[in-house]
């Protein structure tokens, strides 16, 4: 879950639930607790989030620093 400014132009808009107010956060949280997530849902989410992992970020930084 994220607010609009945080998620905008990241490519994660379809992966994350967007909530911009306290009321939206509470409502989305309640809805998500009732939703069943399949292995396929989890795999899809992990694949989408991989570019944002600390490991991927560190590799990108090393490539920039050491021009690899």
C-alpha positions, 0 to 999 in steps of 0.5 A: 500500500502506498500513496499516489506521490510515492508510487507515481511513475514507478511502474508499480501502480498496478501492483500496489494498493493506493490510499491517500487518506487515513480513511482509505488506508483503513478501508484498503487494509480491511479489504486486503486482510479478507483477500486470499493471495495465491502463490501466483499473486506472490510470484508476480509481486516479487517479480515486480518488486525485484528492481527495488530490492536493496541487492539490485540497488547495490549492484546498480550503485557498484556498476556506476561507481566502478563502471562495470 
